Amino acid sequence: MERTLPAPSNRHRHLLGIEGLSPEEIGEILDLAEGYVALNRQAEKKRALLRGRTIINCFFENSTRTRTSFELAGKRLGADVINMAVAASSMRKGETLIDTAMTLNAMHPDVLVVRHPESGAVQLLSEKVDCSVVNAGDGSHEHPTQALLDALTIRRRKGRLGGLVVAICGDILHSRVARSNIALLNAMGARVRLVAPLTLLPAAIERLGVEVFHDMEKGLAGVDIVMMLRLQSERMHGSFVPSSREYFHFFGLDYDKMRAAKADAFIMHPGPMNRGVEIGSEIADDIVKSLIREQVEMGVAVRMACLEILNRDPANRQAQ
């Protein structure tokens, strides 16, 4: 028997970032996602919870993994899901983001899932539409559902988030994943370390409540989770690292560097991976220590939970 959507405790109309979410709200999303993990492992995965609702995936920047995950999440909840081919859209003909927002709004969708290469673009779009908006990644700003799926992955393996030591390593400067994870992990009581060369760290990053290291052995000493990040060469204008080979030598994860972490530490990566650049193939595919494939599975469950919460009765929810 299909259940109806209960009134939410989550007060937000949109999901634009982790900042602003309380630990209780984060916990609500993770708890709801746990049920969807079990559902997604069954032969019958589909529910009619969002029957009659329309979700538009509007990706101004390519991401097969995230777009497919949101598409699966919406369809498994019974929604009508439309993938907007931005490369062939009016945006390529000079239409502004606000014009696009007005066009989409006239179609009366219930949720827009938006990825955009410019920081702040998703926030702007959310101010011009009547429906809920989910940030699927905006520039170097935030990627909230990635942080939520990472948190679920960690919590399922470690049983908690509070008190854990998590090292986020690599291209912090250009990473929206790092920013969302820092906000979430700090909110949930974990200790966050950043490990990167000086050229790949934002100025005054310590103000976000993190410890900063420029040496992998020192940065990974005694950590519970090692989260590697991709070198985002498409966002780099200039020389940030001498070469891929030298970068891997000093900051790429292999078994030698991993020995500094706790014996039961796990490895994560938001994908896609640059094998041999930020992570070695052997350790990335380690069936005991690597949670990279599990992160992908958790992504569908977390996005189902987010879509459910955002589609609850708006009369019971305040705007963000």
LOLUM-335976 format. One record per residue (C-alpha): x, y, z negated. Coordinates in nm, 3 decimals. Example, Ala and Ser with C-alpha at 12.3 -4.5 7.8 and 13.67 -1.06 7.14 Angstrom:
% LOLUM-335976
+---------+---------+---------+
:    east :   north :      up :
+---------+---------+---------+
:   1.230 :  -0.450 :  -0.780 :
:   1.367 :  -0.106 :  -0.714 :
+---------+---------+---------+
//
This chain:
% LOLUM-335976
+---------+---------+---------+
:    east :   north :      up :
+---------+---------+---------+
:   0.000 :   0.000 :   0.000 :
:   0.142 :   0.339 :   0.099 :
:   0.201 :   0.583 :  -0.186 :
:   0.116 :   0.949 :  -0.169 :
:   0.364 :   1.228 :  -0.225 :
:   0.370 :   1.340 :  -0.590 :
:   0.412 :   1.699 :  -0.695 :
:   0.788 :   1.767 :  -0.699 :
:   1.004 :   1.890 :  -0.980 :
:   1.240 :   2.024 :  -0.711 :
:   1.145 :   2.390 :  -0.668 :
:   1.316 :   2.460 :  -0.336 :
:   1.150 :   2.513 :  -0.002 :
:   1.473 :   2.459 :   0.192 :
:   1.791 :   2.258 :   0.142 :
:   2.059 :   2.505 :   0.252 :
:   2.337 :   2.415 :   0.011 :
:   2.430 :   2.243 :  -0.313 :
:   2.483 :   2.572 :  -0.491 :
:   2.159 :   2.661 :  -0.664 :
:   2.056 :   2.301 :  -0.728 :
:   2.050 :   2.204 :  -1.094 :
:   2.198 :   1.874 :  -1.220 :
:   1.841 :   1.756 :  -1.278 :
:   1.743 :   1.831 :  -0.919 :
:   2.051 :   1.655 :  -0.787 :
:   1.970 :   1.358 :  -1.010 :
:   1.612 :   1.350 :  -0.878 :
:   1.734 :   1.327 :  -0.519 :
:   1.984 :   1.052 :  -0.603 :
:   1.728 :   0.852 :  -0.801 :
:   1.476 :   0.874 :  -0.517 :
:   1.743 :   0.773 :  -0.266 :
:   1.818 :   0.458 :  -0.469 :
:   1.474 :   0.327 :  -0.381 :
:   1.533 :   0.398 :  -0.015 :
:   1.859 :   0.202 :  -0.020 :
:   1.657 :  -0.106 :  -0.115 :
:   1.391 :  -0.029 :   0.148 :
:   1.649 :   0.009 :   0.425 :
:   1.787 :  -0.337 :   0.348 :
:   1.448 :  -0.501 :   0.406 :
:   1.323 :  -0.637 :   0.736 :
:   1.028 :  -0.395 :   0.727 :
:   1.184 :  -0.052 :   0.682 :
:   0.907 :   0.181 :   0.790 :
:   0.667 :   0.377 :   0.569 :
:   0.385 :   0.614 :   0.662 :
:   0.469 :   0.871 :   0.396 :
:   0.528 :   1.148 :   0.653 :
:   0.274 :   1.038 :   0.911 :
:   0.153 :   1.345 :   1.101 :
:   0.459 :   1.553 :   1.008 :
:   0.701 :   1.680 :   1.274 :
:   1.077 :   1.704 :   1.227 :
:   1.300 :   1.875 :   1.483 :
:   1.672 :   1.799 :   1.480 :
:   1.828 :   2.116 :   1.617 :
:   2.202 :   2.060 :   1.659 :
:   2.402 :   2.349 :   1.805 :
:   2.715 :   2.145 :   1.732 :
:   2.764 :   1.779 :   1.818 :
:   2.743 :   1.516 :   1.545 :
:   2.624 :   1.171 :   1.645 :
:   2.653 :   1.033 :   1.292 :
:   2.454 :   1.304 :   1.110 :
:   2.191 :   1.349 :   1.381 :
:   2.127 :   0.975 :   1.408 :
:   2.105 :   0.945 :   1.029 :
:   1.842 :   1.221 :   1.009 :
:   1.654 :   1.070 :   1.304 :
:   1.641 :   0.730 :   1.135 :
:   1.539 :   0.888 :   0.805 :
:   1.248 :   1.075 :   0.959 :
:   1.124 :   0.781 :   1.166 :
:   1.143 :   0.538 :   0.876 :
:   0.917 :   0.774 :   0.681 :
:   0.669 :   0.778 :   0.969 :
:   0.733 :   1.131 :   1.096 :
:   0.745 :   1.240 :   1.459 :
:   1.112 :   1.322 :   1.522 :
:   1.235 :   1.535 :   1.812 :
:   1.602 :   1.579 :   1.899 :
:   1.655 :   1.921 :   2.058 :
:   1.923 :   1.909 :   2.329 :
:   2.083 :   2.246 :   2.258 :
:   2.346 :   2.205 :   2.529 :
:   2.066 :   2.221 :   2.786 :
:   1.854 :   2.476 :   2.601 :
:   1.792 :   2.848 :   2.628 :
:   2.080 :   2.911 :   2.385 :
:   2.313 :   2.837 :   2.676 :
:   2.127 :   3.100 :   2.876 :
:   2.190 :   3.379 :   2.628 :
:   1.894 :   3.342 :   2.395 :
:   1.970 :   3.461 :   2.041 :
:   1.935 :   3.244 :   1.733 :
:   1.639 :   3.455 :   1.618 :
:   1.465 :   3.407 :   1.955 :
:   1.521 :   3.034 :   1.923 :
:   1.383 :   3.040 :   1.568 :
:   1.070 :   3.218 :   1.684 :
:   1.023 :   2.969 :   1.968 :
:   1.061 :   2.671 :   1.737 :
:   0.833 :   2.829 :   1.477 :
:   0.556 :   2.863 :   1.738 :
:   0.559 :   2.483 :   1.773 :
:   0.462 :   2.446 :   1.403 :
:   0.717 :   2.188 :   1.292 :
:   0.724 :   2.079 :   0.929 :
:   1.104 :   2.053 :   0.900 :
:   1.395 :   2.184 :   1.104 :
:   1.724 :   2.001 :   1.055 :
:   1.991 :   2.242 :   1.178 :
:   2.362 :   2.214 :   1.245 :
:   2.540 :   2.524 :   1.367 :
:   2.909 :   2.617 :   1.421 :
:   2.871 :   2.954 :   1.244 :
:   2.857 :   2.988 :   0.867 :
:   2.532 :   3.148 :   0.754 :
:   2.341 :   3.074 :   1.075 :
:   2.116 :   2.816 :   0.907 :
:   2.030 :   3.061 :   0.629 :
:   1.936 :   3.323 :   0.890 :
:   1.719 :   3.078 :   1.079 :
:   1.542 :   2.971 :   0.758 :
:   1.435 :   3.330 :   0.701 :
:   1.258 :   3.342 :   1.040 :
:   1.049 :   3.024 :   1.028 :
:   0.753 :   2.904 :   0.824 :
:   0.870 :   2.544 :   0.778 :
:   1.136 :   2.385 :   0.561 :
:   1.496 :   2.396 :   0.686 :
:   1.770 :   2.146 :   0.607 :
:   2.131 :   2.250 :   0.655 :
:   2.307 :   1.969 :   0.841 :
:   2.632 :   2.166 :   0.837 :
:   2.702 :   2.533 :   0.911 :
:   3.051 :   2.637 :   1.010 :
:   3.291 :   2.603 :   0.718 :
:   3.018 :   2.682 :   0.465 :
:   2.816 :   2.382 :   0.341 :
:   2.698 :   2.031 :   0.427 :
:   2.468 :   1.946 :   0.134 :
:   2.338 :   1.605 :   0.242 :
:   2.695 :   1.481 :   0.292 :
:   2.779 :   1.574 :  -0.067 :
:   2.461 :   1.405 :  -0.189 :
:   2.535 :   1.083 :  -0.003 :
:   2.892 :   1.090 :  -0.134 :
:   2.758 :   1.133 :  -0.487 :
:   2.518 :   0.841 :  -0.444 :
:   2.800 :   0.623 :  -0.311 :
:   3.020 :   0.709 :  -0.610 :
:   2.743 :   0.668 :  -0.866 :
:   2.647 :   0.325 :  -0.735 :
:   3.007 :   0.202 :  -0.760 :
:   3.117 :   0.380 :  -1.078 :
:   2.784 :   0.402 :  -1.259 :
:   2.821 :   0.774 :  -1.323 :
:   2.961 :   1.101 :  -1.192 :
:   3.037 :   1.278 :  -1.519 :
:   3.392 :   1.235 :  -1.642 :
:   3.530 :   1.095 :  -1.317 :
:   3.838 :   1.247 :  -1.155 :
:   3.792 :   1.299 :  -0.780 :
:   4.072 :   1.406 :  -0.546 :
:   3.964 :   1.575 :  -0.222 :
:   4.257 :   1.569 :   0.018 :
:   4.336 :   1.732 :   0.349 :
:   4.188 :   2.018 :   0.547 :
:   4.005 :   2.199 :   0.265 :
:   4.020 :   2.533 :   0.448 :
:   3.784 :   2.434 :   0.729 :
:   3.574 :   2.178 :   0.541 :
:   3.208 :   2.239 :   0.457 :
:   3.209 :   1.887 :   0.311 :
:   3.472 :   1.991 :   0.057 :
:   3.275 :   2.298 :  -0.049 :
:   2.953 :   2.105 :  -0.102 :
:   3.132 :   1.827 :  -0.287 :
:   3.313 :   2.071 :  -0.515 :
:   2.982 :   2.233 :  -0.609 :
:   2.804 :   1.902 :  -0.668 :
:   3.082 :   1.726 :  -0.858 :
:   3.138 :   2.025 :  -1.085 :
:   2.765 :   2.048 :  -1.154 :
:   2.754 :   1.679 :  -1.248 :
:   3.052 :   1.696 :  -1.483 :
:   3.329 :   1.543 :  -1.271 :
:   3.682 :   1.684 :  -1.250 :
:   3.786 :   1.789 :  -0.901 :
:   4.138 :   1.801 :  -0.764 :
:   4.230 :   1.941 :  -0.424 :
:   4.540 :   1.804 :  -0.252 :
:   4.658 :   1.986 :   0.060 :
:   4.938 :   2.192 :   0.212 :
:   4.916 :   2.562 :   0.131 :
:   4.817 :   2.640 :   0.491 :
:   4.499 :   2.430 :   0.459 :
:   4.368 :   2.583 :   0.136 :
:   4.139 :   2.887 :   0.110 :
:   4.269 :   3.184 :  -0.087 :
:   4.185 :   3.183 :  -0.460 :
:   4.030 :   2.834 :  -0.434 :
:   4.102 :   2.777 :  -0.806 :
:   3.811 :   3.007 :  -0.886 :
:   3.578 :   2.722 :  -0.787 :
:   3.688 :   2.526 :  -1.093 :
:   3.932 :   2.286 :  -0.929 :
:   4.293 :   2.179 :  -0.984 :
:   4.521 :   2.231 :  -0.686 :
:   4.813 :   2.009 :  -0.584 :
:   5.050 :   2.022 :  -0.288 :
:   5.192 :   1.674 :  -0.345 :
:   4.990 :   1.355 :  -0.286 :
:   5.159 :   1.148 :  -0.557 :
:   5.095 :   1.410 :  -0.825 :
:   4.747 :   1.489 :  -0.699 :
:   4.635 :   1.125 :  -0.691 :
:   4.783 :   1.032 :  -1.029 :
:   4.512 :   0.861 :  -1.233 :
:   4.215 :   0.955 :  -1.011 :
:   3.898 :   0.748 :  -0.975 :
:   3.806 :   0.852 :  -0.621 :
:   4.022 :   0.959 :  -0.326 :
:   3.820 :   1.152 :  -0.068 :
:   4.007 :   1.217 :   0.256 :
:   3.912 :   1.490 :   0.503 :
:   3.959 :   1.513 :   0.878 :
:   4.197 :   1.768 :   1.025 :
:   3.950 :   1.996 :   1.206 :
:   4.166 :   2.104 :   1.496 :
:   3.865 :   2.252 :   1.677 :
:   3.840 :   2.518 :   1.405 :
:   4.213 :   2.591 :   1.394 :
:   4.341 :   2.899 :   1.573 :
:   4.715 :   2.883 :   1.531 :
:   4.957 :   2.632 :   1.377 :
:   4.847 :   2.493 :   1.040 :
:   5.063 :   2.177 :   1.036 :
:   5.395 :   2.107 :   1.212 :
:   5.272 :   1.785 :   1.378 :
:   5.028 :   1.499 :   1.321 :
:   5.315 :   1.263 :   1.245 :
:   5.464 :   1.493 :   0.982 :
:   5.121 :   1.561 :   0.834 :
:   5.058 :   1.189 :   0.789 :
:   5.399 :   1.142 :   0.631 :
:   5.324 :   1.394 :   0.356 :
:   4.944 :   1.400 :   0.329 :
:   4.809 :   1.094 :   0.511 :
:   4.668 :   0.820 :   0.288 :
:   4.842 :   0.484 :   0.287 :
:   4.896 :   0.212 :   0.027 :
:   5.218 :   0.372 :  -0.101 :
:   5.042 :   0.698 :  -0.190 :
:   4.734 :   0.515 :  -0.319 :
:   4.941 :   0.344 :  -0.590 :
:   4.935 :   0.668 :  -0.789 :
:   4.556 :   0.641 :  -0.832 :
:   4.383 :   0.414 :  -1.081 :
:   4.389 :   0.044 :  -0.994 :
:   4.011 :   0.046 :  -0.944 :
:   4.001 :   0.371 :  -0.746 :
:   3.796 :   0.388 :  -0.426 :
:   3.862 :   0.560 :  -0.093 :
:   3.610 :   0.778 :   0.091 :
:   3.598 :   0.974 :   0.416 :
:   3.302 :   1.167 :   0.565 :
:   3.397 :   1.068 :   0.919 :
:   3.483 :   1.072 :   1.194 :
:   3.831 :   0.955 :   1.101 :
:   4.156 :   1.047 :   1.269 :
:   4.337 :   0.719 :   1.210 :
:   4.708 :   0.767 :   1.164 :
:   4.661 :   1.139 :   1.091 :
:   4.483 :   1.173 :   0.756 :
:   4.436 :   0.802 :   0.684 :
:   4.601 :   0.477 :   0.787 :
:   4.388 :   0.215 :   0.964 :
:   4.476 :  -0.065 :   0.723 :
:   4.366 :   0.120 :   0.411 :
:   4.060 :   0.272 :   0.584 :
:   3.937 :  -0.081 :   0.661 :
:   4.018 :  -0.228 :   0.319 :
:   3.699 :  -0.416 :   0.227 :
:   3.767 :  -0.382 :  -0.146 :
:   3.878 :  -0.020 :  -0.182 :
:   3.718 :   0.162 :   0.111 :
:   3.361 :   0.295 :   0.077 :
:   3.356 :   0.459 :   0.420 :
:   3.096 :   0.224 :   0.574 :
:   2.888 :   0.240 :   0.257 :
:   2.878 :   0.620 :   0.286 :
:   2.708 :   0.586 :   0.624 :
:   2.442 :   0.357 :   0.475 :
:   2.381 :   0.593 :   0.184 :
:   2.336 :   0.880 :   0.430 :
:   2.008 :   0.746 :   0.566 :
:   1.868 :   0.686 :   0.215 :
:   1.967 :   1.032 :   0.089 :
:   1.819 :   1.205 :   0.392 :
:   1.496 :   1.012 :   0.347 :
:   1.482 :   1.135 :  -0.013 :
:   1.545 :   1.495 :   0.093 :
:   1.279 :   1.483 :   0.363 :
:   1.027 :   1.338 :   0.119 :
:   1.088 :   1.609 :  -0.139 :
:   1.071 :   1.892 :   0.115 :
:   0.744 :   1.758 :   0.255 :
:   0.559 :   1.749 :  -0.074 :
:   0.263 :   1.983 :  -0.119 :
:   0.399 :   2.337 :  -0.075 :
:   0.131 :   2.466 :  -0.312 :
:   0.327 :   2.299 :  -0.591 :
:   0.663 :   2.436 :  -0.476 :
:   0.816 :   2.781 :  -0.494 :
:   1.018 :   2.913 :  -0.203 :
:   1.393 :   2.905 :  -0.245 :
+---------+---------+---------+
//
